[in-house]
Amino acid sequence: MTSSELKTAARHALKENFLQKLLLLIIPLLLSFTSNRVSQSYSGNINDDIKTATDGMSNATDSAAAVDWGLILYTVIPVMAIMMLIIFAISIIIAVFQTAGMFNYLDIFRGEKEEINLSKDIFRAFKEGYFWKIAGLSVIISIIMLILFFIPVIGWVLMVYLGLSWSQATYVLYDKLKNNEYQGIWDVLNTSKQLMVGYKFRYFLFNLTFIGWYFLDAITLGISRIWTMPFNTMSMVSFYEARIQDRL
């Protein structure tokens, strides 16, 4: 299937009851906005504190001595640590709700879900006992990517490679849970890696077809994601379905 055909299949799956299908992703959307606001708020406070701590540097002969290290150590660093912890916690919660949304979208795409029960489907990760498995998968991937981020060049190359290799992990997780084949996080990641052998570049190119939408999201400060996120999510489901059915 071509990229155009994958998108057409996604569009068809979203055609009926679009508003309800959009609302399946409303919590991760709202939490994303909240996370951005928290980040901006804390960043503003940190910048103000750093400016206050370094105000004396411009006229001082000893720049290091002019810095208010007490303010840096007891205010800036703790605030940065709190900000990072809050954002990390929110990102994990977002991942859980977004993955639950993907699970629903898989069922919709496969024609296995015709009726949407928002109160049940939005919280299915909790109701069906998937929360810790989804959270665990998200935490492991996030920690590995964070470590690689601080390793110049080699780490960045590995980030891209693993990001593409593990791109199908959430969908694989759903099928393994559904078929009682779940054997742990590394089994999910390895299965995703095997699925993407020979298809990483194709997946990369498929994502590039959404680049205009990504710019739109950036320009509108994420507001446009209300409309773009459902289509993007269903398109990725379409890619996964085509891959496991050997139709790519």
Secondary structure, DSSP 8 states (H G I E B T S, - for coil): --HHHHHHHHHHHHSTTHHHHHHTTHHHHHHHHHHHHHHHHHHHHHHHHHHHHTGGGTT-SSHHHHS-HHHIIIIIHHHHHHHHHHHHHHHHHHHHHHHHHHHHHHHHHTT---S--HHHHTTHHHHTT-HHHHHHHHHHHHHHHHHHHTSTTHHHHHHHHHHHHTTTHHHHHHHHHHTT----HHHHHHHHHHHTTTTHHHHHHHHHTTHHHHHHHHHTTTTTHHHHHHHHHHHHHHHHHHHHTT--
